[in-house]
Amino acid sequence: MLPNTGKLAGCTVFITGASRGIGKAIALKAAKDGANIVIAAKTAQAHPKLAGTIYSAAEEIKAAGGKALPCVVDVRDEQQISSAVEKAVEKFGGIDILVNNASAISLTNTLETPTKKVDLMMNINTRGTYLTSKACIPYLKKSKIAHILNLSPPLNLNPLWFKQHCAYTIAKYGMSMCVLGMAEEFKGEIAVNALWPKTAIYTAAMDMLGGSGIESQCRKVDIIADAAYCIFKKPKSFTGNFIIDENILKEEGIKNFDVYAITPGHPLLPDFFLDEQPVIVTKESATHELKEEEAQPPPKPRSGAVEGTFRIVKDSLSDDIVKATQAVYQFELSGEDGGTWFLDLKSKGGNVGYGEPSDRADVVMSMSTDDFVKMFSGKLKPTIAFMSGRLKIKGNMALAIKLEKLMNQMNARL
């Protein structure tokens, strides 16, 4: 963990979406220095599924050593943004740092994303970031520190990151384009940068997206808070950068990243918009297959590999597995031995077969037959397949995660 230096004592940090998760973690890190934190977020009353309000966050900030100003702000509402900025300046005398953290996500493809969701993501992510920056800039120009930090990714134009969730990518990249433009526009006056995690970060939102058990593949919010703190310590000339959390912490001399892991030693889920992890995994997989080919005669084309896999899966089923899973999976497989297959883990004893299930599937997975066999035999992680576009999932993501756990149990037999 990165130690505090006191650099932010007396500074005013305006953070959107600071009532929980990453926003609150950045707030608490700055509060330890004695910073003034403006908590600009929507949650004034407790949410049934998500812990934390602007008022509970304010209490935590005060306990950490900072001062807090909780403001009800929906970043889609320009008037609410302006009002919060005015209150911040009146209470603390100015604004030194802005963190654009508020964000909305829907990992759905074009035809499955309702217009209401498209508008939500565009208005919170891109428009909200733009308007909040615009409102704070006159005061940031007067500050000696003067930083804008957007929680957004590098502008990676690999089509892979657009094909599965085009609207989300456009909305998130809008935040990054604000960095690109504003860093140049306000060069010498305000440092404008983006920060993005190398791996998935465990928050309440991730819990809802990934389902129970996802936390073991994530890092804590502390890594983002520490990385943000590193950026705030830098001069105004450090601008226009798209920073990955792990990279900047390595530059600061951090070597042990296990302290940031929820489950130290467990493989981590790579975050969106970064190519490096899927490529490495693909290379490792290719190397592994090449060694097998060198050691054995060239294999004959697979015949009935999918059918053979399902046969082993069927032999592995039990009432306990069915009881623990309670889901019907449908597989749309392309290539030899492909077609529609199902895995019924709702009916007594479970069942597998060719064709559509008798009950409507909870999860539909589309992939090639080769990737299907690799996934069930442990040679390809479903999370990597999904992130790299080789696996498409429709339906309940939490139940999809359950199937991954089941695959891990079956790997030894396949």
N, C-alpha and C positions, 0 to 999 in steps of 0.2 A: 504494500500500500504506500501511496505517496504522502509524505508528511506535509502538514500545513506550515507556511512560512510567515503568515501574518500580512502578506502582501495586499490582501483585499480588505483590510480593516478600514471601516468607514465608507467603503465603496457601495454604491447602490446598483443592485443587479435586478433587472426586470425579467422575469421568467414566465413564459406562457406554458400552460399545462403543468403547473408546479405543485398540484395538490397530491400527486402520487408518482410512483415510478421514477423514470430517469430525471424528469424535471425537479422533483423533490430531492433526489440524491445530489444533484448539482447545487441546489439551494442549501442543503445541509453542509456540504463541503465548504462553500463560501461563508456560511454562518459561523463556522469554527474559527475563521479569521476575524470575526466581528463585523461582517458585512451587513448592509441593509438589504432585505429581500422583498421585492414586490411579487406577491403570488397572484398571477393573473390567470385564473382558471374558472371553469364553469361551475364546479361542484361546491355549492353552498350547503346542501343537505346530503346526508349519507346516502350512497348508492347501495341498492340491495346486494349487488355482486362485486362492487369495487370499493375497497376500503379507502378512507381518506377524504377530507374536505379541505377547503382553503383555510378553515379555522383550525382544524387539527394539525395541518402542516405548519401554520403560524406558531402554534405552541411548541412543536418540535424544533423549529428554527430558533425560537427564543431560548429553549433549553440548551441548544448547541452553542449559544453565545452570540447570536445575531439579533437584529431587529427585524420585525416583520410587518408588512402591510398587505392584508388579504383583500383582494379586489375581485368581484364577480365579473369575469370577462369571457364572453363568447367571441372568439377572434373573427367570426363572420360579421360581427356588429361593429362598425367603425366608431360609432358613438361611445360604446362601452370601452373600446381601446383608448380613445382620446381622454375619456373621463379618468381611467386608471393612470394614464401618463401624467395628467394634471395633478391627481392626488399624490403620486409618487414625488413629483417635483416640489409640491407644496410641503410635504412631510420631510423629505430628505434633502431637498435643495438641488436636485439634478438626477441624471441617469448616467452611469458609467459603463454598464454592460447590459446588452440585450441578448437573451437566449430564446430563440424561436424553436420551441420544443413541441408545441401543440400539433397534433397530427391525427388523421383518420385513415383507416386502412380497410380495404376489402379485396381479398386475393381472388377475384373472380374475373373470368374472361369477358370479352365484349358483349356477347349476347346474354350473359347471365348477370350483368351489372345494371341494376335499375338506374334510371336517370337521377333519382333522388340520391343514390349513393355516389354517383359521379359528381353531382353538385356539392355534396358534403365534402368529398375529398379535395376537389378543386378549391372550394371556398375556405376550408380550414388550412390545408397544406400550403398552397401557392398564394392565394389571395390574402389569407390571414397573415402569413409571413411578410408579404409585401406591405400591407397596411400597418402592421405593428412596427416594422422597420421605419416606415415613412414618418410615423408619429414620434418615434424616439430619436431619430437622426438629428433634429435641431439641438437637442440636449446632449447627445453623444459628441457632437462637434465641439462642445465646450469642455469636455472631459479630458484629463491627462491620460486616462487609460483607454477609453473609447474602443470597445469591442462589440461586434455583432457575431454571434455564433448560431448557425442553423444546424439542427440535427437532421442532416440529409446526406445522401450518398454522393460519391464521385459520379461524374456524368459518363457512365459506361454505355456506349451505344450498341453493344452486342444485342442483336434482336432477341436473344434468349430471355432477356429481362423485360421484354415488352409482350411477348406472345401469350403469356399465361395471365397477366393482370395489367393490361394496357393502361386503363384509367388510373390505377394506383401509381404506376411508374411515371406517367405524365405529371400527376399531381406532386409526387415526391421530387421529381427532377425540376419542377417549377421552383421549389425551395432552393435547389442547387444553382439554378440559373440566376436567382437573386444574388447569390454569392458572387458568381462570375461578373455580373453587371455592376453591383454596388461596390465591390472591391476596387474596381477600376474607376468608378465614378467618384468615390470618396478617398482615393489613395492619398496618404499623407495625413488624413484627418481621422479616419476610422478604419480599424482593422476588421475585415469581414471574412469569415472563414466557415467551413462546414466540418462537422465531426460525424463519423459513422463507425459503428462497431464492426470488428472483424468477425465476431461470432454472434449468435443469438443472445439477447439479454433477457434475463428472467424478470418479467413484470406481470401485473394482473392481466394486461392485454395479451401477452404471450400465453398465459395460462388459458385464456378463453379461445385463442387461435389454435393452440397445439394440444390442448387437453391435458389431463392428468399424466404425470410422468415426464413431461417435456423438460421440466426444470433441470434434470440431470445432464441435459445437453446444452445448458446455458451458463453464461457468466452472470455475476451479480451486477447490479446497477453501479456499484462503486467504481468499476473500471472506467465507465463513461464520465463519472464525476471527477475522477483523478485526471483523466485526459483533458477535460474541459478546464480544470484548474491550471494545468500546464500551459494551455493556450492563453488564458487570461494573464499569465505572468509575462507574456511576450510583448514586445513593443508594437506600436501601430504599424510599423513597417512590415510586420509579419501578417500578410494579407493575401487573399485570393487562393488560399490553400484548401485542399480537400483531404482532410486528415483522418487516418484510421487509428482508432484508440490504442491498439497494441504498439503500433509503430512509434508514436510520439512518446509513449511510456518507456519504450526501449531506449530512445534517445536521452531520456531522463535518468537512465541507469537501472530501471526496473528489470530484473531477470526472472524472478519467480512469479509466474502468472497463475499458478495453482491457487494462490490466495484469493483470486477473483472468481474461481470456479465454484458453482453450487456443489458439485460432486468432483473433487480433485481427482485427476487421472482418467475421468470418463471422456470419451470422444465428444467433441463439441460440434454443434450445428453451425455451419457457416452462414453468415448473414446474406441477405439479398444484395444483388448488384456488384458482387465481387467475383471475378472469374477464377481467381487463383485456386480456391479449394476444389471445385469440381474438376478442374484440369489436372491437378495433382492426383486426385482419386482415380481419374480415368487413366492416367499414365501408369499408376501403380497396378491397376487392374490389368492393363495391357501387358505390362512387364510380367505379371504373374502368369497370364495366359501363354506368353511367349516361352517361358521356362518350361511349362507343361508340354508345349508342342515340341521343344527341343529334346525332351526326355522320352517322348513317346512317338510312335508312328503318326503321320497325319490322321486326325480323326475323321470318320465318315460323317456325312451330314446327319444331324440329329433327327431321329424318327420317333415321334411320340414322346418327346421330352416333357411337354406340358402335361400330357396324360399321366406319364410316370410320376411327375411331381405331385399332381393331385392325388394319385393313388397313395403315395407316402403320407401326404397330408391327411387323407381319410383315415389311414391306419393309426395316425397320431391323435385323432379326436377322442374326446371323452366328455362325459356330462359336466365335469368340473370346468373344462375349457369353455363349453357352451354357456354355462351359468355365469362365468366371469366375463364373457365377451358380449353376448346378446346383440348380435348384429348379422346382417346378411350382406355379403360382398359380391359384387359382379365385376368380372374382368373382361375387358374388350381388348383382345390380343391380336396384333398384326403380325404377319409372317407365317412361316410354315407351322402347322399344328395349331394355328390360331383360332379366331372366332370368339364367341361369347361363352364364358364359363362362370360358374358360381361356387361360392363357399358359404353354406348356411350354418351359422353358429347361433341360431335361435331355436331351431327345432330340436327336440330331444335327441341326444346322441350326436347331433350335427350331420351334415351331408355335403357332398361335393358333386359336381357333374357338368356336363356340356349343355349349353343353352341357357336361357334366362331362368332365374329362380322363381318358384311358385309365389313367394311373397316379394313385394317391392324391395329392391336393394336399398340399404342405408348408405352404402358407399359404392361408387362406380370408379374403377381404376382402368385407365387406358395406357397401354405400353406395348412394346414388341415382345414376342415369345422369348427371345434370348434374354432380355432384361428381366422378364418374369421368372425364368429359371434361375438366373443369377441372384435375384432378390431372395428367393426362397432357400437358396443354398448358401446364403451369407456372403456372396462375392460382390454384391452391390447393395449398399444401404438405401432403403426407401427414401430417407430424407434427402440424400445426395441426388437420387434419381429425380425427385420432385423439384429440388432447387435448380437442377441443370436442365429441366424441361423434358427429361426422358419419361417421366411419369406424370400423367394428368389425373387429378382427383376431383370428383364431384360428390357432394354430399357432406356427411358429418366428419369433420377433420379429427375430432376426438376419437371416433371409432376407427379411423384410419391409423392413428397412433397405436391403438390397441392391437391392431393386426401386426404392426411392426414388432411389438413385444412378443407376439405369438410366433412370428418368424424366427426371432432370436432363439426361442426354445426349441424350434424344429431344426435349426441349422445342422446340428450334429447328425441327424438322421438323413439329411439330404446331401 
